[in-house]
Amino acid sequence: MSKIAIFSDSHHRDDLLQNAIKSALEQEIDYIIHLGDIKGISTLDLIEGCGIPYQMVFGNNDYPFMPLAGSYSIDLEPILLDFFDITINIMHLPMHIDSRADINLYGHLHLYKLESTEGKIVLNPGEICGRESGRVEYVILEIESEKILVKRYFKAINSEEDFEKEIEEVKRS
């Protein structure tokens, strides 16, 4: 089993992202994906400092940071990643959906959305910054041989409580 934490649209809210990363690390994740709109070098350093493999894409607000692509694991969208026997397509804008991918991940819209058809997933994990929803949101994908568990974590932006969790199961084809 592999556990991948998915974050998006932190918009320089490193305080909220740090709290979400801490929560995700408690779940013993193997990999981090950030879907863009980091808006700060401090965010790059925060994810780099986790000590686990990661990949990020530039969002529409991240163009000033493009020269840093060689120093961090961040690049232009879309990026196809191979994990064991699945392909994950990561992007910021949802215009790069790729039918070859088992999982398409996108950000930008700031709203959690999960669609699954015939074992394929299209997912927006929501937002870290809480600008649209008033919540800090992220997702952990638990990839197993027969299924993928989509674990959505969320809490009110000013809450001191632990993250709430919802789980949806997608059968792999």
NUKEZA-138963 format. One record per residue: residue in three letters; y negated, z negated, x of N, C-alpha, C, O in turn; residue number from 1. Coordinates in steps of 0.2 Angstrom, whole numbers, padded with zeros to 4 digits. Example, Ala and Ser with C-alpha at 12.3 -4.5 7.8 and 13.67 -1.06 7.14 Angstrom:
2
PT code   n_y   n_z   n_x  ca_y  ca_z  ca_x   c_y   c_z   c_x   o_y   o_z   o_x pos
PT  ALA  0028 -0039  0066  0022 -0039  0062  0016 -0039  0066  0017 -0042  0071   1
PT  SER  0011 -0035  0064  0005 -0036  0068  0000 -0039  0064 -0006 -0040  0067   2
//
This chain:
173
PT code   n_y   n_z   n_x  ca_y  ca_z  ca_x   c_y   c_z   c_x   o_y   o_z   o_x pos
PT  MET  0006  0000  0004  0000  0000  0000 -0006  0000  0004 -0006 -0003  0010   1
PT  SER -0011  0004  0002 -0018  0004  0006 -0023  0002  0001 -0023  0004 -0005   2
PT  LYS -0028 -0002  0003 -0034 -0004 -0001 -0040 -0002  0002 -0042 -0003  0008   3
PT  ILE -0044  0002 -0002 -0050  0005  0000 -0056  0003 -0004 -0055  0003 -0010   4
PT  ALA -0061  0000 -0001 -0067 -0003 -0005 -0072  0003 -0005 -0073  0006  0000   5
PT  ILE -0074  0004 -0011 -0079  0009 -0012 -0086  0006 -0015 -0086  0003 -0020   6
PT  PHE -0091  0008 -0011 -0098  0006 -0012 -0102  0012 -0013 -0101  0017 -0010   7
PT  SER -0108  0011 -0017 -0113  0016 -0017 -0120  0014 -0019 -0120  0008 -0022   8
PT  ASP -0125  0017 -0018 -0131  0016 -0020 -0134  0009 -0019 -0136  0005 -0023   9
PT  SER -0133  0007 -0012 -0136  0000 -0011 -0143  0000 -0010 -0146 -0005 -0011  10
PT  HIS -0147  0006 -0009 -0154  0006 -0009 -0157  0001 -0005 -0162 -0003 -0007  11
PT  HIS -0155 -0001  0001 -0158 -0006  0006 -0157 -0013  0003 -0161 -0017  0005  12
PT  ARG -0153 -0014 -0002 -0151 -0021 -0004 -0145 -0024  0000 -0140 -0025 -0003  13
PT  ASP -0147 -0025  0006 -0142 -0027  0011 -0139 -0034  0009 -0133 -0036  0010  14
PT  ASP -0143 -0038  0006 -0141 -0045  0003 -0135 -0044 -0002 -0130 -0048 -0002  15
PT  LEU -0136 -0039 -0007 -0131 -0038 -0012 -0125 -0035 -0009 -0119 -0036 -0011  16
PT  LEU -0126 -0030 -0004 -0120 -0026 -0001 -0116 -0031  0003 -0110 -0031  0003  17
PT  GLN -0120 -0036  0007 -0116 -0041  0011 -0112 -0045  0006 -0106 -0047  0008  18
PT  ASN -0114 -0047  0001 -0110 -0051 -0004 -0104 -0047 -0007 -0099 -0050 -0007  19
PT  ALA -0105 -0041 -0008 -0100 -0037 -0011 -0094 -0036 -0005 -0088 -0036 -0006  20
PT  ILE -0097 -0034  0001 -0092 -0033  0007 -0088 -0040  0008 -0082 -0039  0009  21
PT  LYS -0091 -0045  0008 -0088 -0052  0009 -0082 -0052  0003 -0077 -0054  0005  22
PT  SER -0084 -0051 -0003 -0079 -0051 -0008 -0073 -0046 -0007 -0067 -0048 -0008  23
PT  ALA -0075 -0040 -0005 -0070 -0035 -0003 -0065 -0037  0002 -0059 -0036  0002  24
PT  LEU -0068 -0040  0008 -0064 -0042  0013 -0059 -0048  0012 -0054 -0048  0015  25
PT  GLU -0061 -0052  0007 -0057 -0057  0004 -0050 -0054  0001 -0045 -0057  0001  26
PT  GLN -0051 -0047 -0001 -0045 -0044 -0004 -0041 -0040  0001 -0037 -0036 -0001  27
PT  GLU -0043 -0041  0007 -0039 -0038  0013 -0039 -0031  0013 -0034 -0028  0013  28
PT  ILE -0045 -0028  0012 -0046 -0021  0012 -0044 -0018  0019 -0044 -0021  0024  29
PT  ASP -0042 -0011  0019 -0040 -0008  0025 -0046 -0003  0027 -0046 -0001  0033  30
PT  TYR -0050 -0001  0022 -0055  0004  0024 -0061  0004  0019 -0060  0001  0014  31
PT  ILE -0067  0006  0021 -0073  0006  0017 -0076  0013  0017 -0076  0017  0021  32
PT  ILE -0078  0014  0011 -0081  0021  0009 -0088  0019  0006 -0088  0015  0001  33
PT  HIS -0093  0022  0009 -0100  0021  0005 -0102  0028  0003 -0102  0032  0008  34
PT  LEU -0104  0029 -0003 -0106  0035 -0006 -0113  0037 -0006 -0115  0041 -0009  35
PT  GLY -0117  0034 -0001 -0124  0036  0000 -0129  0032 -0003 -0128  0027 -0007  36
PT  ASP -0135  0034 -0001 -0141  0030 -0003 -0141  0023  0000 -0142  0018 -0004  37
PT  ILE -0140  0023  0006 -0141  0017  0010 -0148  0015  0011 -0150  0009  0011  38
PT  LYS -0152  0020  0013 -0159  0019  0014 -0161  0014  0020 -0166  0011  0020  39
PT  GLY -0157  0013  0025 -0159  0008  0030 -0153  0008  0036 -0147  0008  0035  40
PT  ILE -0156  0007  0042 -0151  0007  0048 -0148  0000  0047 -0142 -0001  0049  41
PT  SER -0151 -0005  0044 -0148 -0012  0044 -0141 -0011  0039 -0136 -0015  0041  42
PT  THR -0141 -0006  0035 -0135 -0005  0031 -0130 -0002  0035 -0124 -0004  0034  43
PT  LEU -0131  0002  0039 -0127  0006  0043 -0124  0000  0048 -0118  0000  0049  44
PT  ASP -0128 -0004  0051 -0126 -0009  0055 -0121 -0014  0052 -0116 -0017  0054  45
PT  LEU -0123 -0016  0045 -0119 -0021  0041 -0112 -0018  0040 -0107 -0022  0041  46
PT  ILE -0111 -0012  0039 -0104 -0009  0038 -0101 -0008  0044 -0095 -0009  0045  47
PT  GLU -0104 -0006  0049 -0101 -0005  0056 -0098 -0012  0058 -0093 -0012  0062  48
PT  GLY -0102 -0017  0057 -0100 -0024  0059 -0094 -0027  0056 -0092 -0032  0058  49
PT  CYS -0092 -0024  0051 -0086 -0026  0047 -0080 -0026  0051 -0075 -0030  0050  50
PT  GLY -0079 -0022  0056 -0074 -0021  0061 -0068 -0018  0058 -0062 -0018  0060  51
PT  ILE -0068 -0014  0052 -0063 -0010  0049 -0065 -0003  0049 -0071 -0002  0048  52
PT  PRO -0061  0002  0048 -0063  0009  0048 -0067  0010  0042 -0066  0007  0037  53
PT  TYR -0071  0015  0042 -0076  0016  0037 -0078  0024  0037 -0078  0027  0042  54
PT  GLN -0080  0026  0032 -0084  0033  0031 -0089  0032  0026 -0088  0030  0021  55
PT  MET -0095  0035  0028 -0101  0036  0023 -0103  0043  0023 -0102  0047  0027  56
PT  VAL -0106  0044  0017 -0110  0051  0016 -0117  0049  0015 -0119  0044  0013  57
PT  PHE -0121  0054  0017 -0128  0053  0016 -0130  0055  0009 -0127  0059  0006  58
PT  GLY -0134  0051  0006 -0137  0052 -0001 -0143  0055 -0001 -0146  0057  0005  59
PT  ASN -0146  0057 -0007 -0152  0061 -0007 -0158  0057 -0004 -0163  0060 -0003  60
PT  ASN -0157  0050 -0003 -0163  0046  0000 -0162  0045  0007 -0166  0041  0010  61
PT  ASP -0157  0047  0010 -0155  0046  0017 -0156  0051  0022 -0155  0050  0028  62
PT  TYR -0160  0056  0020 -0162  0061  0025 -0165  0059  0032 -0164  0062  0037  63
PT  PRO -0169  0054  0031 -0172  0051  0038 -0167  0049  0043 -0169  0048  0049  64
PT  PHE -0161  0047  0040 -0156  0044  0045 -0151  0049  0047 -0146  0047  0051  65
PT  MET -0152  0056  0046 -0147  0061  0048 -0146  0061  0056 -0141  0062  0058  66
PT  PRO -0151  0060  0060 -0150  0060  0067 -0145  0054  0069 -0143  0055  0075  67
PT  LEU -0144  0050  0065 -0139  0044  0067 -0132  0046  0066 -0128  0042  0067  68
PT  ALA -0131  0052  0063 -0124  0054  0062 -0119  0053  0068 -0113  0051  0067  69
PT  GLY -0121  0054  0074 -0117  0054  0079 -0115  0046  0082 -0111  0045  0085  70
PT  SER -0120  0042  0079 -0119  0035  0081 -0115  0031  0076 -0113  0025  0078  71
PT  TYR -0114  0033  0070 -0111  0030  0065 -0106  0035  0061 -0106  0041  0062  72
PT  SER -0101  0032  0058 -0097  0036  0054 -0100  0038  0047 -0098  0036  0042  73
PT  ILE -0105  0043  0048 -0108  0045  0042 -0110  0052  0043 -0111  0055  0048  74
PT  ASP -0109  0056  0037 -0110  0063  0038 -0113  0066  0031 -0113  0063  0026  75
PT  LEU -0114  0073  0031 -0116  0076  0025 -0110  0077  0021 -0104  0077  0023  76
PT  GLU -0112  0077  0014 -0107  0078  0009 -0105  0085  0008 -0109  0089  0010  77
PT  PRO -0099  0087  0006 -0093  0082  0004 -0089  0081  0011 -0089  0085  0015  78
PT  ILE -0085  0076  0011 -0080  0075  0016 -0073  0074  0013 -0072  0070  0008  79
PT  LEU -0068  0077  0015 -0061  0077  0013 -0058  0072  0018 -0058  0073  0024  80
PT  LEU -0055  0067  0015 -0051  0062  0020 -0044  0062  0017 -0042  0062  0011  81
PT  ASP -0040  0062  0022 -0032  0061  0021 -0030  0054  0022 -0031  0051  0028  82
PT  PHE -0027  0051  0017 -0024  0044  0018 -0017  0045  0016 -0015  0046  0010  83
PT  PHE -0013  0044  0021 -0005  0045  0020 -0004  0051  0016 -0004  0056  0019  84
PT  ASP -0002  0051  0009  0000  0057  0006 -0005  0059  0000 -0004  0062 -0004  85
PT  ILE -0012  0056  0001 -0017  0058 -0004 -0023  0061  0000 -0024  0059  0006  86
PT  THR -0027  0065 -0004 -0033  0067 -0001 -0039  0065 -0006 -0038  0065 -0012  87
PT  ILE -0044  0062 -0002 -0050  0059 -0006 -0056  0063 -0004 -0057  0064  0002  88
PT  ASN -0059  0065 -0009 -0065  0069 -0008 -0071  0064 -0009 -0072  0062 -0014  89
PT  ILE -0076  0063 -0004 -0081  0059 -0005 -0088  0063 -0005 -0089  0067 -0001  90
PT  MET -0092  0061 -0009 -0099  0064 -0010 -0104  0059 -0013 -0102  0054 -0016  91
PT  HIS -0110  0061 -0012 -0115  0057 -0016 -0117  0060 -0023 -0116  0057 -0028  92
PT  LEU -0118  0067 -0023 -0120  0070 -0029 -0113  0073 -0032 -0109  0075 -0028  93
PT  PRO -0112  0072 -0038 -0106  0074 -0041 -0105  0082 -0042 -0101  0084 -0046  94
PT  MET -0109  0086 -0038 -0108  0093 -0039 -0103  0096 -0034 -0102  0102 -0033  95
PT  HIS -0099  0091 -0030 -0095  0093 -0025 -0087  0092 -0027 -0083  0091 -0023  96
PT  ILE -0086  0091 -0033 -0079  0089 -0036 -0075  0095 -0033 -0076  0101 -0034  97
PT  ASP -0069  0093 -0030 -0064  0097 -0027 -0057  0097 -0031 -0054  0091 -0030  98
PT  SER -0055  0102 -0034 -0048  0101 -0037 -0042  0100 -0033 -0037  0098 -0035  99
PT  ARG -0043  0101 -0026 -0038  0100 -0021 -0037  0093 -0020 -0032  0091 -0017 100
PT  ALA -0042  0089 -0021 -0042  0082 -0020 -0038  0078 -0025 -0039  0080 -0031 101
PT  ASP -0035  0073 -0023 -0031  0068 -0028 -0036  0063 -0031 -0036  0062 -0037 102
PT  ILE -0041  0062 -0027 -0047  0057 -0029 -0053  0060 -0027 -0054  0062 -0021 103
PT  ASN -0058  0061 -0032 -0065  0063 -0030 -0069  0057 -0032 -0069  0054 -0037 104
PT  LEU -0073  0055 -0027 -0078  0049 -0027 -0085  0051 -0026 -0086  0055 -0022 105
PT  TYR -0089  0049 -0031 -0096  0051 -0030 -0101  0045 -0032 -0098  0040 -0035 106
PT  GLY -0107  0045 -0030 -0112  0040 -0032 -0118  0043 -0036 -0116  0047 -0041 107
PT  HIS -0124  0042 -0034 -0130  0044 -0036 -0132  0042 -0044 -0138  0041 -0045 108
PT  LEU -0127  0042 -0048 -0129  0041 -0055 -0130  0033 -0057 -0132  0032 -0062 109
PT  HIS -0127  0029 -0052 -0128  0022 -0053 -0124  0019 -0059 -0125  0013 -0061 110
PT  LEU -0119  0022 -0062 -0116  0020 -0067 -0108  0021 -0066 -0106  0026 -0064 111
PT  TYR -0104  0015 -0067 -0097  0016 -0066 -0094  0021 -0071 -0096  0021 -0077 112
PT  LYS -0090  0025 -0069 -0086  0030 -0073 -0079  0031 -0070 -0079  0033 -0064 113
PT  LEU -0074  0031 -0074 -0067  0033 -0071 -0065  0038 -0076 -0064  0037 -0082 114
PT  GLU -0062  0043 -0073 -0059  0048 -0077 -0052  0050 -0073 -0052  0050 -0067 115
PT  SER -0047  0050 -0077 -0041  0052 -0074 -0037  0057 -0078 -0036  0057 -0084 116
PT  THR -0034  0062 -0075 -0030  0068 -0078 -0025  0070 -0074 -0026  0072 -0068 117
PT  GLU -0019  0069 -0076 -0013  0072 -0073 -0012  0068 -0066 -0011  0072 -0061 118
PT  GLY -0014  0062 -0065 -0013  0058 -0059 -0019  0059 -0054 -0019  0057 -0049 119
PT  LYS -0024  0063 -0056 -0030  0064 -0052 -0036  0060 -0055 -0036  0059 -0061 120
PT  ILE -0040  0058 -0050 -0045  0053 -0052 -0052  0056 -0050 -0053  0059 -0044 121
PT  VAL -0057  0055 -0054 -0064  0056 -0053 -0067  0049 -0054 -0067  0047 -0060 122
PT  LEU -0071  0047 -0049 -0073  0040 -0050 -0080  0039 -0047 -0082  0041 -0042 123
PT  ASN -0085  0036 -0051 -0091  0033 -0048 -0090  0025 -0049 -0089  0023 -0054 124
PT  PRO -0091  0022 -0043 -0090  0015 -0043 -0096  0011 -0046 -0095  0005 -0046 125
PT  GLY -0101  0014 -0048 -0107  0010 -0050 -0112  0009 -0044 -0112  0013 -0040 126
PT  GLU -0116  0004 -0045 -0121  0003 -0040 -0121 -0004 -0037 -0119 -0009 -0040 127
PT  ILE -0123 -0004 -0030 -0124 -0011 -0027 -0131 -0014 -0029 -0131 -0020 -0030 128
PT  CYS -0136 -0009 -0029 -0143 -0012 -0030 -0144 -0015 -0037 -0149 -0018 -0037 129
PT  GLY -0141 -0013 -0042 -0142 -0016 -0049 -0148 -0013 -0052 -0150 -0016 -0057 130
PT  ARG -0151 -0008 -0050 -0157 -0005 -0053 -0156 -0003 -0060 -0160 -0004 -0064 131
PT  GLU -0150  0001 -0061 -0149  0004 -0068 -0145 -0001 -0072 -0147 -0002 -0078 132
PT  SER -0140 -0004 -0070 -0136 -0008 -0074 -0137 -0016 -0074 -0135 -0020 -0078 133
PT  GLY -0141 -0018 -0069 -0142 -0025 -0068 -0136 -0029 -0065 -0136 -0035 -0065 134
PT  ARG -0132 -0025 -0063 -0126 -0028 -0060 -0124 -0025 -0053 -0126 -0020 -0051 135
PT  VAL -0121 -0029 -0049 -0119 -0027 -0042 -0111 -0025 -0044 -0108 -0029 -0047 136
PT  GLU -0110 -0019 -0042 -0103 -0016 -0044 -0100 -0013 -0038 -0103 -0010 -0034 137
PT  TYR -0093 -0014 -0037 -0090 -0010 -0032 -0082 -0009 -0035 -0080 -0012 -0039 138
PT  VAL -0079 -0005 -0031 -0072 -0004 -0033 -0067 -0004 -0027 -0069 -0002 -0022 139
PT  ILE -0061 -0007 -0028 -0056 -0007 -0023 -0050 -0002 -0026 -0048 -0004 -0032 140
PT  LEU -0048  0003 -0023 -0043  0007 -0024 -0037  0004 -0021 -0037  0004 -0015 141
PT  GLU -0031  0002 -0024 -0025  0000 -0021 -0020  0006 -0022 -0018  0007 -0028 142
PT  ILE -0019  0009 -0017 -0015  0015 -0017 -0007  0014 -0016 -0006  0011 -0010 143
PT  GLU -0003  0015 -0021  0004  0013 -0020  0008  0020 -0021  0005  0025 -0023 144
PT  SER  0014  0020 -0020  0018  0026 -0020  0018  0029 -0027  0018  0035 -0028 145
PT  GLU  0019  0025 -0032  0019  0027 -0039  0013  0027 -0043  0012  0030 -0048 146
PT  LYS  0008  0023 -0041  0002  0022 -0045 -0004  0020 -0041 -0003  0019 -0035 147
PT  ILE -0010  0021 -0044 -0016  0019 -0040 -0019  0014 -0045 -0021  0015 -0051 148
PT  LEU -0021  0008 -0042 -0024  0003 -0046 -0032  0003 -0045 -0034  0003 -0039 149
PT  VAL -0036  0004 -0050 -0043  0005 -0049 -0046 -0002 -0051 -0046 -0004 -0057 150
PT  LYS -0048 -0006 -0046 -0050 -0013 -0047 -0058 -0013 -0047 -0061 -0012 -0042 151
PT  ARG -0061 -0014 -0053 -0068 -0014 -0053 -0071 -0021 -0053 -0069 -0025 -0057 152
PT  TYR -0075 -0022 -0048 -0078 -0029 -0047 -0086 -0028 -0049 -0089 -0024 -0047 153
PT  PHE -0088 -0033 -0053 -0095 -0033 -0055 -0097 -0040 -0056 -0094 -0045 -0058 154
PT  LYS -0104 -0041 -0056 -0107 -0047 -0058 -0115 -0046 -0059 -0117 -0041 -0056 155
PT  ALA -0118 -0050 -0062 -0125 -0049 -0063 -0129 -0050 -0057 -0127 -0054 -0052 156
PT  ILE -0134 -0046 -0056 -0138 -0046 -0049 -0140 -0052 -0047 -0140 -0053 -0041 157
PT  ASN -0142 -0057 -0051 -0144 -0064 -0049 -0139 -0069 -0049 -0141 -0075 -0048 158
PT  SER -0133 -0067 -0051 -0128 -0072 -0052 -0125 -0075 -0045 -0124 -0072 -0040 159
PT  GLU -0124 -0082 -0045 -0121 -0085 -0040 -0113 -0086 -0041 -0110 -0088 -0036 160
PT  GLU -0111 -0083 -0047 -0104 -0084 -0048 -0100 -0078 -0044 -0103 -0074 -0041 161
PT  ASP -0093 -0079 -0044 -0089 -0074 -0041 -0089 -0068 -0045 -0091 -0068 -0051 162
PT  PHE -0087 -0062 -0042 -0086 -0056 -0046 -0081 -0056 -0051 -0076 -0059 -0050 163
PT  GLU -0083 -0053 -0057 -0077 -0052 -0062 -0073 -0046 -0060 -0076 -0042 -0056 164
PT  LYS -0068 -0045 -0063 -0063 -0040 -0061 -0060 -0037 -0067 -0058 -0040 -0072 165
PT  GLU -0060 -0030 -0067 -0056 -0026 -0072 -0051 -0022 -0069 -0053 -0019 -0063 166
PT  ILE -0045 -0021 -0071 -0040 -0017 -0068 -0038 -0011 -0072 -0036 -0012 -0078 167
PT  GLU -0038 -0005 -0070 -0035  0001 -0073 -0030  0004 -0069 -0031  0004 -0063 168
PT  GLU -0024  0006 -0072 -0019  0009 -0068 -0018  0016 -0069 -0019  0019 -0075 169
PT  VAL -0018  0020 -0064 -0017  0028 -0065 -0010  0029 -0061 -0009  0028 -0056 170
PT  LYS -0006  0032 -0065  0001  0035 -0063 -0001  0041 -0058 -0004  0045 -0060 171
PT  ARG  0003  0041 -0053  0002  0046 -0048  0007  0052 -0051  0012  0051 -0053 172
PT  SER  0005  0058 -0050  0009  0064 -0052  0013  0066 -0046  0017  0071 -0047 173
//
